[in-house]
Amino acid sequence: MTRINLLPHREWARQEKKQAFGFSLFLMALLAGAIVGLVYFQMNAKIDYQLSRNKFINDEISKLDKQIAEISDLKKVRRSLLERMEVIQDLQSSRPSIVHLFTEIVATVPNGVFLKTLEQTGTNLLVTGEAESNARVSTYMRNLDKSEWLKEPILSIIEVEDIKVNRISTFILTVKQTSPNASGDDDDDDGGIQ
């Protein structure tokens, strides 16, 4: 019987299987590396895209912050202008009343009464003056009470000084400045100062 030696053949088959396994292992490693590289580049692209979006959003936020600061500055300017307009309107509305006030002061002062000072605080007037007698001060107060522009005279101080020839009464009184339209009916008010 002849003997066949199969040892080299088995060795060759084993070698071929090892090479095929190594080649397939190399292909798998290459494929895995390609997949990992593709995922890495794709993630980097997404990160770069998100970073560019974040930068755009931050730039827009800084622009809006500047606009908000400008708006708050404009609101301050607007508030200041409104306050100035209010002051101007108050001055415009009180301008005729000052003329009426001085006209009424001149019209209500009787003979024998001399005014020294007038001091206005809000709607109150502090009047100091001299009179030839207490009766003249009373007449002055009645005239003030009858006036449309001056009401509620209150005598604070009256002092009589004896000078060589005459007696002089020094007085201090307060009176309120009003408007004829302020105390009248709203239906009769035409909106202007008469």
VEXKEZA-144905 format. One record per atom (N, C-alpha, C): residue number from 1; residue in one letter; chain; atom name; x, y, z. Coordinates in steps of 0.02 Angstrom, whole numbers, plus 50000, padded with zeros to 5 digits. Layout:
# residues N
{r NUM A A CA {X Y Z}} ...
END
This chain:
# residues 194
{r 1 M A N {50042 49942 50000}} {r 1 M A CA {50000 50000 50000}} {r 1 M A C {50044 50062 50000}} {r 2 T A N {50024 50107 49960}} {r 2 T A CA {50065 50166 49955}} {r 2 T A C {50042 50218 50007}} {r 3 R A N {50088 50250 50030}} {r 3 R A CA {50073 50302 50080}} {r 3 R A C {50079 50370 50049}} {r 4 I A N {50028 50414 50064}} {r 4 I A CA {50029 50482 50038}} {r 4 I A C {50041 50528 50099}} {r 5 N A N {50087 50568 50088}} {r 5 N A CA {50103 50615 50142}} {r 5 N A C {50062 50680 50130}} {r 6 L A N {50014 50693 50173}} {r 6 L A CA {49970 50750 50166}} {r 6 L A C {49991 50809 50210}} {r 7 L A N {50046 50802 50243}} {r 7 L A CA {50067 50855 50289}} {r 7 L A C {50080 50921 50254}} {r 8 P A N {50114 50927 50200}} {r 8 P A CA {50125 50992 50170}} {r 8 P A C {50060 51022 50144}} {r 9 H A N {50017 50981 50120}} {r 9 H A CA {49954 51007 50094}} {r 9 H A C {49913 51039 50149}} {r 10 R A N {49911 51006 50207}} {r 10 R A CA {49875 51033 50264}} {r 10 R A C {49908 51098 50287}} {r 11 E A N {49973 51097 50284}} {r 11 E A CA {50010 51156 50305}} {r 11 E A C {49994 51214 50257}} {r 12 W A N {49992 51200 50193}} {r 12 W A CA {49976 51252 50144}} {r 12 W A C {49904 51278 50154}} {r 13 A A N {49857 51231 50166}} {r 13 A A CA {49787 51251 50177}} {r 13 A A C {49782 51296 50240}} {r 14 R A N {49819 51277 50291}} {r 14 R A CA {49819 51316 50352}} {r 14 R A C {49849 51385 50339}} {r 15 Q A N {49901 51388 50299}} {r 15 Q A CA {49933 51451 50281}} {r 15 Q A C {49884 51495 50241}} {r 16 E A N {49848 51466 50196}} {r 16 E A CA {49800 51504 50156}} {r 16 E A C {49744 51531 50199}} {r 17 K A N {49721 51490 50247}} {r 17 K A CA {49668 51512 50292}} {r 17 K A C {49693 51570 50336}} {r 18 K A N {49756 51564 50358}} {r 18 K A CA {49786 51618 50398}} {r 18 K A C {49790 51682 50358}} {r 19 Q A N {49811 51676 50296}} {r 19 Q A CA {49816 51735 50253}} {r 19 Q A C {49748 51766 50238}} {r 20 A A N {49699 51722 50225}} {r 20 A A CA {49631 51747 50212}} {r 20 A A C {49603 51782 50275}} {r 21 F A N {49616 51751 50333}} {r 21 F A CA {49593 51781 50395}} {r 21 F A C {49628 51848 50407}} {r 22 G A N {49692 51851 50397}} {r 22 G A CA {49731 51913 50405}} {r 22 G A C {49707 51967 50356}} {r 23 F A N {49695 51945 50292}} {r 23 F A CA {49670 51993 50243}} {r 23 F A C {49601 52019 50261}} {r 24 S A N {49556 51974 50283}} {r 24 S A CA {49489 51996 50304}} {r 24 S A C {49494 52039 50367}} {r 25 L A N {49540 52023 50413}} {r 25 L A CA {49550 52063 50472}} {r 25 L A C {49576 52133 50453}} {r 26 F A N {49621 52136 50404}} {r 26 F A CA {49647 52200 50380}} {r 26 F A C {49591 52240 50347}} {r 27 L A N {49549 52207 50306}} {r 27 L A CA {49493 52241 50275}} {r 27 L A C {49443 52267 50327}} {r 28 M A N {49430 52227 50378}} {r 28 M A CA {49384 52249 50431}} {r 28 M A C {49413 52309 50469}} {r 29 A A N {49477 52307 50484}} {r 29 A A CA {49509 52362 50519}} {r 29 A A C {49507 52425 50475}} {r 30 L A N {49520 52415 50409}} {r 30 L A CA {49518 52471 50363}} {r 30 L A C {49447 52499 50358}} {r 31 L A N {49398 52456 50354}} {r 31 L A CA {49328 52478 50351}} {r 31 L A C {49308 52513 50417}} {r 32 A A N {49328 52485 50474}} {r 32 A A CA {49312 52516 50539}} {r 32 A A C {49347 52584 50543}} {r 33 G A N {49409 52590 50521}} {r 33 G A CA {49444 52654 50521}} {r 33 G A C {49409 52706 50477}} {r 34 A A N {49386 52682 50418}} {r 34 A A CA {49350 52727 50372}} {r 34 A A C {49285 52752 50404}} {r 35 I A N {49249 52706 50437}} {r 35 I A CA {49186 52726 50470}} {r 35 I A C {49200 52775 50526}} {r 36 V A N {49251 52760 50567}} {r 36 V A CA {49268 52805 50622}} {r 36 V A C {49290 52873 50594}} {r 37 G A N {49329 52874 50542}} {r 37 G A CA {49350 52937 50511}} {r 37 G A C {49292 52975 50483}} {r 38 L A N {49246 52940 50449}} {r 38 L A CA {49187 52973 50422}} {r 38 L A C {49144 53003 50477}} {r 39 V A N {49133 52965 50531}} {r 39 V A CA {49094 52990 50588}} {r 39 V A C {49130 53050 50619}} {r 40 Y A N {49197 53046 50626}} {r 40 Y A CA {49236 53101 50655}} {r 40 Y A C {49229 53164 50613}} {r 41 F A N {49238 53158 50548}} {r 41 F A CA {49232 53217 50505}} {r 41 F A C {49161 53245 50504}} {r 42 Q A N {49112 53201 50505}} {r 42 Q A CA {49043 53224 50506}} {r 42 Q A C {49027 53260 50572}} {r 43 M A N {49050 53234 50628}} {r 43 M A CA {49040 53267 50692}} {r 43 M A C {49076 53334 50695}} {r 44 N A N {49137 53336 50668}} {r 44 N A CA {49173 53400 50666}} {r 44 N A C {49136 53451 50623}} {r 45 A A N {49107 53428 50567}} {r 45 A A CA {49069 53473 50524}} {r 45 A A C {49008 53499 50562}} {r 46 K A N {48973 53455 50599}} {r 46 K A CA {48915 53477 50637}} {r 46 K A C {48935 53525 50693}} {r 47 I A N {48991 53511 50726}} {r 47 I A CA {49015 53555 50780}} {r 47 I A C {49033 53624 50751}} {r 48 D A N {49067 53625 50694}} {r 48 D A CA {49085 53688 50662}} {r 48 D A C {49022 53727 50642}} {r 49 Y A N {48972 53691 50615}} {r 49 Y A CA {48910 53723 50596}} {r 49 Y A C {48875 53753 50658}} {r 50 Q A N {48873 53714 50713}} {r 50 Q A CA {48841 53739 50774}} {r 50 Q A C {48879 53798 50803}} {r 51 L A N {48946 53796 50800}} {r 51 L A CA {48986 53852 50824}} {r 51 L A C {48973 53915 50783}} {r 52 S A N {48967 53906 50717}} {r 52 S A CA {48952 53965 50675}} {r 52 S A C {48882 53992 50691}} {r 53 R A N {48834 53948 50705}} {r 53 R A CA {48767 53971 50725}} {r 53 R A C {48770 54008 50792}} {r 54 N A N {48808 53980 50840}} {r 54 N A CA {48816 54013 50905}} {r 54 N A C {48847 54082 50898}} {r 55 K A N {48898 54087 50854}} {r 55 K A CA {48930 54152 50843}} {r 55 K A C {48881 54201 50813}} {r 56 F A N {48841 54179 50764}} {r 56 F A CA {48791 54222 50734}} {r 56 F A C {48740 54245 50787}} {r 57 I A N {48717 54199 50829}} {r 57 I A CA {48669 54216 50881}} {r 57 I A C {48699 54265 50930}} {r 58 N A N {48762 54254 50950}} {r 58 N A CA {48795 54301 50996}} {r 58 N A C {48803 54370 50966}} {r 59 D A N {48820 54372 50900}} {r 59 D A CA {48825 54437 50867}} {r 59 D A C {48758 54473 50865}} {r 60 E A N {48704 54436 50851}} {r 60 E A CA {48638 54466 50850}} {r 60 E A C {48616 54489 50920}} {r 61 I A N {48635 54450 50971}} {r 61 I A CA {48619 54469 51040}} {r 61 I A C {48655 54534 51058}} {r 62 S A N {48718 54540 51038}} {r 62 S A CA {48755 54602 51053}} {r 62 S A C {48724 54662 51016}} {r 63 K A N {48701 54650 50954}} {r 63 K A CA {48667 54704 50917}} {r 63 K A C {48603 54725 50953}} {r 64 L A N {48564 54675 50977}} {r 64 L A CA {48502 54690 51012}} {r 64 L A C {48516 54725 51079}} {r 65 D A N {48570 54706 51113}} {r 65 D A CA {48588 54740 51175}} {r 65 D A C {48604 54814 51162}} {r 66 K A N {48639 54828 51107}} {r 66 K A CA {48653 54897 51089}} {r 66 K A C {48589 54935 51074}} {r 67 Q A N {48543 54902 51038}} {r 67 Q A CA {48479 54934 51022}} {r 67 Q A C {48438 54947 51085}} {r 68 I A N {48440 54899 51132}} {r 68 I A CA {48404 54908 51195}} {r 68 I A C {48433 54967 51234}} {r 69 A A N {48499 54972 51234}} {r 69 A A CA {48531 55029 51268}} {r 69 A A C {48511 55095 51235}} {r 70 E A N {48508 55095 51168}} {r 70 E A CA {48487 55156 51133}} {r 70 E A C {48414 55172 51149}} {r 71 I A N {48372 55121 51153}} {r 71 I A CA {48302 55131 51169}} {r 71 I A C {48294 55160 51239}} {r 72 S A N {48333 55133 51287}} {r 72 S A CA {48327 55160 51355}} {r 72 S A C {48352 55232 51358}} {r 73 D A N {48404 55248 51318}} {r 73 D A CA {48427 55318 51315}} {r 73 D A C {48373 55362 51284}} {r 74 L A N {48341 55337 51231}} {r 74 L A CA {48287 55375 51200}} {r 74 L A C {48228 55385 51247}} {r 75 K A N {48214 55334 51288}} {r 75 K A CA {48160 55341 51337}} {r 75 K A C {48177 55395 51388}} {r 76 K A N {48240 55398 51409}} {r 76 K A CA {48261 55450 51456}} {r 76 K A C {48254 55519 51424}} {r 77 V A N {48274 55524 51360}} {r 77 V A CA {48268 55588 51325}} {r 77 V A C {48195 55606 51318}} {r 78 R A N {48153 55558 51301}} {r 78 R A CA {48081 55570 51294}} {r 78 R A C {48051 55593 51359}} {r 79 R A N {48069 55559 51415}} {r 79 R A CA {48044 55579 51480}} {r 79 R A C {48065 55650 51497}} {r 80 S A N {48128 55666 51482}} {r 80 S A CA {48153 55734 51495}} {r 80 S A C {48115 55785 51453}} {r 81 L A N {48103 55769 51389}} {r 81 L A CA {48066 55815 51346}} {r 81 L A C {47994 55824 51370}} {r 82 L A N {47963 55769 51392}} {r 82 L A CA {47894 55775 51418}} {r 82 L A C {47892 55819 51480}} {r 83 E A N {47942 55811 51524}} {r 83 E A CA {47944 55853 51584}} {r 83 E A C {47953 55926 51565}} {r 84 R A N {47995 55939 51516}} {r 84 R A CA {48005 56008 51493}} {r 84 R A C {47942 56036 51463}} {r 85 M A N {47907 55994 51423}} {r 85 M A CA {47845 56016 51392}} {r 85 M A C {47793 56032 51446}} {r 86 E A N {47792 55991 51499}} {r 86 E A CA {47745 56004 51554}} {r 86 E A C {47759 56071 51587}} {r 87 V A N {47824 56083 51599}} {r 87 V A CA {47843 56147 51630}} {r 87 V A C {47823 56205 51585}} {r 88 I A N {47836 56198 51520}} {r 88 I A CA {47819 56251 51473}} {r 88 I A C {47743 56261 51471}} {r 89 Q A N {47704 56207 51471}} {r 89 Q A CA {47631 56213 51471}} {r 89 Q A C {47607 56246 51535}} {r 90 D A N {47638 56227 51592}} {r 90 D A CA {47618 56260 51655}} {r 90 D A C {47633 56334 51652}} {r 91 L A N {47692 56351 51625}} {r 91 L A CA {47709 56422 51620}} {r 91 L A C {47661 56458 51572}} {r 92 Q A N {47645 56426 51516}} {r 92 Q A CA {47599 56457 51468}} {r 92 Q A C {47530 56467 51500}} {r 93 S A N {47507 56417 51538}} {r 93 S A CA {47440 56423 51567}} {r 93 S A C {47439 56474 51624}} {r 94 S A N {47496 56481 51659}} {r 94 S A CA {47497 56528 51715}} {r 94 S A C {47515 56599 51693}} {r 95 R A N {47537 56608 51632}} {r 95 R A CA {47557 56674 51609}} {r 95 R A C {47500 56725 51613}} {r 96 P A N {47440 56710 51589}} {r 96 P A CA {47386 56760 51597}} {r 96 P A C {47365 56770 51669}} {r 97 S A N {47372 56719 51711}} {r 97 S A CA {47351 56727 51780}} {r 97 S A C {47397 56774 51818}} {r 98 I A N {47460 56779 51798}} {r 98 I A CA {47506 56826 51830}} {r 98 I A C {47484 56898 51814}} {r 99 V A N {47465 56909 51752}} {r 99 V A CA {47440 56975 51733}} {r 99 V A C {47378 56992 51773}} {r 100 H A N {47331 56944 51778}} {r 100 H A CA {47270 56956 51817}} {r 100 H A C {47286 56967 51890}} {r 101 L A N {47336 56930 51915}} {r 101 L A CA {47355 56937 51986}} {r 101 L A C {47377 57009 52000}} {r 102 F A N {47423 57036 51959}} {r 102 F A CA {47446 57104 51971}} {r 102 F A C {47390 57155 51960}} {r 103 T A N {47347 57142 51912}} {r 103 T A CA {47291 57188 51901}} {r 103 T A C {47245 57188 51963}} {r 104 E A N {47232 57129 51991}} {r 104 E A CA {47188 57124 52049}} {r 104 E A C {47222 57155 52111}} {r 105 I A N {47287 57147 52117}} {r 105 I A CA {47322 57176 52174}} {r 105 I A C {47315 57252 52172}} {r 106 V A N {47325 57281 52113}} {r 106 V A CA {47318 57354 52105}} {r 106 V A C {47246 57375 52117}} {r 107 A A N {47198 57337 52092}} {r 107 A A CA {47127 57357 52098}} {r 107 A A C {47101 57350 52169}} {r 108 T A N {47129 57305 52209}} {r 108 T A CA {47101 57293 52276}} {r 108 T A C {47132 57337 52330}} {r 109 V A N {47189 57367 52316}} {r 109 V A CA {47222 57408 52367}} {r 109 V A C {47184 57474 52375}} {r 110 P A N {47156 57488 52434}} {r 110 P A CA {47120 57551 52444}} {r 110 P A C {47169 57608 52460}} {r 111 N A N {47143 57669 52459}} {r 111 N A CA {47184 57727 52478}} {r 111 N A C {47207 57719 52550}} {r 112 G A N {47268 57737 52564}} {r 112 G A CA {47293 57734 52632}} {r 112 G A C {47327 57668 52649}} {r 113 V A N {47331 57621 52601}} {r 113 V A CA {47366 57557 52611}} {r 113 V A C {47425 57555 52563}} {r 114 F A N {47482 57538 52590}} {r 114 F A CA {47543 57535 52549}} {r 114 F A C {47574 57465 52557}} {r 115 L A N {47585 57431 52501}} {r 115 L A CA {47614 57364 52503}} {r 115 L A C {47690 57369 52499}} {r 116 K A N {47722 57330 52543}} {r 116 K A CA {47796 57329 52543}} {r 116 K A C {47822 57270 52502}} {r 117 T A N {47798 57209 52517}} {r 117 T A CA {47823 57149 52482}} {r 117 T A C {47765 57103 52465}} {r 118 L A N {47776 57066 52411}} {r 118 L A CA {47732 57011 52390}} {r 118 L A C {47777 56950 52380}} {r 119 E A N {47757 56895 52411}} {r 119 E A CA {47796 56834 52405}} {r 119 E A C {47749 56777 52388}} {r 120 Q A N {47762 56742 52333}} {r 120 Q A CA {47717 56688 52311}} {r 120 Q A C {47749 56621 52325}} {r 121 T A N {47710 56577 52356}} {r 121 T A CA {47731 56508 52368}} {r 121 T A C {47673 56464 52344}} {r 122 G A N {47681 56433 52286}} {r 122 G A CA {47627 56394 52257}} {r 122 G A C {47570 56440 52239}} {r 123 T A N {47511 56429 52269}} {r 123 T A CA {47454 56472 52255}} {r 123 T A C {47442 56522 52311}} {r 124 N A N {47485 56522 52361}} {r 124 N A CA {47478 56568 52418}} {r 124 N A C {47522 56629 52407}} {r 125 L A N {47495 56687 52426}} {r 125 L A CA {47532 56750 52423}} {r 125 L A C {47540 56776 52494}} {r 126 L A N {47601 56795 52511}} {r 126 L A CA {47615 56827 52575}} {r 126 L A C {47624 56901 52562}} {r 127 V A N {47581 56942 52590}} {r 127 V A CA {47581 57014 52578}} {r 127 V A C {47600 57049 52642}} {r 128 T A N {47649 57093 52638}} {r 128 T A CA {47666 57136 52695}} {r 128 T A C {47657 57208 52673}} {r 129 G A N {47634 57249 52719}} {r 129 G A CA {47623 57318 52701}} {r 129 G A C {47608 57362 52761}} {r 130 E A N {47590 57425 52747}} {r 130 E A CA {47573 57473 52799}} {r 130 E A C {47507 57506 52780}} {r 131 A A N {47470 57525 52831}} {r 131 A A CA {47406 57559 52820}} {r 131 A A C {47400 57616 52869}} {r 132 E A N {47359 57665 52851}} {r 132 E A CA {47350 57723 52895}} {r 132 E A C {47308 57705 52956}} {r 133 S A N {47267 57652 52951}} {r 133 S A CA {47228 57630 53009}} {r 133 S A C {47209 57557 52999}} {r 134 N A N {47183 57528 53053}} {r 134 N A CA {47160 57458 53050}} {r 134 N A C {47099 57452 53004}} {r 135 A A N {47058 57504 53000}} {r 135 A A CA {46999 57503 52957}} {r 135 A A C {47020 57496 52884}} {r 136 R A N {47075 57527 52865}} {r 136 R A CA {47100 57521 52796}} {r 136 R A C {47122 57450 52782}} {r 137 V A N {47151 57416 52831}} {r 137 V A CA {47171 57346 52822}} {r 137 V A C {47109 57303 52813}} {r 138 S A N {47056 57317 52852}} {r 138 S A CA {46993 57279 52845}} {r 138 S A C {46963 57290 52777}} {r 139 T A N {46964 57351 52752}} {r 139 T A CA {46937 57365 52685}} {r 139 T A C {46978 57327 52633}} {r 140 Y A N {47043 57326 52642}} {r 140 Y A CA {47086 57289 52594}} {r 140 Y A C {47069 57215 52594}} {r 141 M A N {47057 57187 52653}} {r 141 M A CA {47040 57116 52658}} {r 141 M A C {46972 57102 52626}} {r 142 R A N {46923 57147 52635}} {r 142 R A CA {46858 57138 52602}} {r 142 R A C {46865 57141 52526}} {r 143 N A N {46906 57188 52502}} {r 143 N A CA {46917 57194 52430}} {r 143 N A C {46950 57129 52403}} {r 144 L A N {46997 57101 52441}} {r 144 L A CA {47029 57039 52420}} {r 144 L A C {46978 56982 52417}} {r 145 D A N {46934 56980 52465}} {r 145 D A CA {46884 56926 52468}} {r 145 D A C {46834 56932 52411}} {r 146 K A N {46819 56993 52388}} {r 146 K A CA {46772 57003 52333}} {r 146 K A C {46804 56988 52265}} {r 147 S A N {46869 56987 52262}} {r 147 S A CA {46905 56978 52199}} {r 147 S A C {46893 56908 52171}} {r 148 E A N {46891 56903 52104}} {r 148 E A CA {46884 56838 52071}} {r 148 E A C {46949 56798 52071}} {r 149 W A N {47005 56832 52077}} {r 149 W A CA {47071 56801 52070}} {r 149 W A C {47106 56790 52137}} {r 150 L A N {47081 56821 52190}} {r 150 L A CA {47112 56815 52256}} {r 150 L A C {47057 56798 52306}} {r 151 K A N {47068 56747 52347}} {r 151 K A CA {47017 56725 52395}} {r 151 K A C {47049 56710 52463}} {r 152 E A N {47007 56708 52513}} {r 152 E A CA {47024 56688 52581}} {r 152 E A C {47083 56726 52610}} {r 153 P A N {47077 56791 52618}} {r 153 P A CA {47132 56828 52652}} {r 153 P A C {47133 56812 52726}} {r 154 I A N {47192 56798 52752}} {r 154 I A CA {47200 56783 52823}} {r 154 I A C {47253 56830 52851}} {r 155 L A N {47233 56869 52901}} {r 155 L A CA {47278 56917 52931}} {r 155 L A C {47320 56882 52984}} {r 156 S A N {47385 56884 52975}} {r 156 S A CA {47430 56851 53022}} {r 156 S A C {47451 56898 53078}} {r 157 I A N {47477 56955 53059}} {r 157 I A CA {47503 57003 53108}} {r 157 I A C {47479 57073 53090}} {r 158 I A N {47460 57110 53141}} {r 158 I A CA {47447 57182 53131}} {r 158 I A C {47475 57217 53193}} {r 159 E A N {47518 57264 53181}} {r 159 E A CA {47549 57301 53235}} {r 159 E A C {47539 57376 53222}} {r 160 V A N {47527 57412 53274}} {r 160 V A CA {47517 57484 53268}} {r 160 V A C {47581 57518 53295}} {r 161 E A N {47609 57561 53253}} {r 161 E A CA {47668 57598 53273}} {r 161 E A C {47649 57672 53279}} {r 162 D A N {47667 57701 53334}} {r 162 D A CA {47655 57772 53344}} {r 162 D A C {47715 57811 53319}} {r 163 I A N {47705 57848 53266}} {r 163 I A CA {47757 57893 53241}} {r 163 I A C {47735 57962 53264}} {r 164 K A N {47778 58010 53264}} {r 164 K A CA {47766 58076 53293}} {r 164 K A C {47698 58104 53273}} {r 165 V A N {47682 58100 53210}} {r 165 V A CA {47620 58133 53188}} {r 165 V A C {47564 58082 53177}} {r 166 N A N {47579 58026 53144}} {r 166 N A CA {47526 57978 53125}} {r 166 N A C {47538 57911 53159}} {r 167 R A N {47483 57872 53161}} {r 167 R A CA {47488 57802 53183}} {r 167 R A C {47487 57759 53120}} {r 168 I A N {47534 57714 53115}} {r 168 I A CA {47538 57671 53056}} {r 168 I A C {47529 57599 53079}} {r 169 S A N {47486 57562 53042}} {r 169 S A CA {47475 57491 53057}} {r 169 S A C {47516 57450 53007}} {r 170 T A N {47561 57410 53034}} {r 170 T A CA {47600 57364 52992}} {r 170 T A C {47565 57297 52993}} {r 171 F A N {47555 57267 52935}} {r 171 F A CA {47517 57204 52933}} {r 171 F A C {47552 57153 52888}} {r 172 I A N {47537 57089 52903}} {r 172 I A CA {47558 57032 52861}} {r 172 I A C {47496 56989 52852}} {r 173 L A N {47480 56974 52790}} {r 173 L A CA {47422 56931 52777}} {r 173 L A C {47438 56883 52720}} {r 174 T A N {47403 56828 52720}} {r 174 T A CA {47409 56779 52666}} {r 174 T A C {47343 56776 52629}} {r 175 V A N {47347 56765 52564}} {r 175 V A CA {47288 56761 52522}} {r 175 V A C {47301 56707 52469}} {r 176 K A N {47249 56672 52449}} {r 176 K A CA {47256 56619 52398}} {r 176 K A C {47240 56646 52329}} {r 177 Q A N {47280 56626 52282}} {r 177 Q A CA {47269 56645 52212}} {r 177 Q A C {47226 56592 52180}} {r 178 T A N {47170 56612 52149}} {r 178 T A CA {47125 56565 52115}} {r 178 T A C {47110 56590 52046}} {r 179 S A N {47071 56551 52011}} {r 179 S A CA {47048 56571 51944}} {r 179 S A C {46972 56570 51945}} {r 180 P A N {46939 56615 51910}} {r 180 P A CA {46866 56614 51909}} {r 180 P A C {46839 56549 51880}} {r 181 N A N {46875 56519 51834}} {r 181 N A CA {46853 56456 51803}} {r 181 N A C {46863 56397 51849}} {r 182 A A N {46909 56402 51896}} {r 182 A A CA {46923 56345 51941}} {r 182 A A C {46865 56333 51989}} {r 183 S A N {46832 56386 52012}} {r 183 S A CA {46778 56377 52060}} {r 183 S A C {46710 56374 52026}} {r 184 G A N {46706 56392 51962}} {r 184 G A CA {46642 56393 51926}} {r 184 G A C {46622 56323 51905}} {r 185 D A N {46561 56317 51876}} {r 185 D A CA {46537 56253 51851}} {r 185 D A C {46577 56232 51790}} {r 186 D A N {46582 56166 51781}} {r 186 D A CA {46620 56140 51723}} {r 186 D A C {46584 56156 51658}} {r 187 D A N {46517 56163 51661}} {r 187 D A CA {46480 56177 51600}} {r 187 D A C {46494 56248 51575}} {r 188 D A N {46506 56295 51622}} {r 188 D A CA {46518 56364 51604}} {r 188 D A C {46591 56375 51584}} {r 189 D A N {46634 56327 51598}} {r 189 D A CA {46706 56336 51585}} {r 189 D A C {46720 56329 51510}} {r 190 D A N {46747 56382 51481}} {r 190 D A CA {46763 56380 51410}} {r 190 D A C {46835 56359 51399}} {r 191 G A N {46871 56343 51451}} {r 191 G A CA {46939 56318 51444}} {r 191 G A C {46991 56373 51446}} {r 192 G A N {46971 56436 51444}} {r 192 G A CA {47020 56491 51443}} {r 192 G A C {47014 56532 51506}} {r 193 I A N {47061 56576 51515}} {r 193 I A CA {47059 56621 51573}} {r 193 I A C {47029 56686 51550}} {r 194 Q A N {46977 56708 51586}} {r 194 Q A CA {46942 56770 51567}} {r 194 Q A C {46975 56830 51596}} 
END
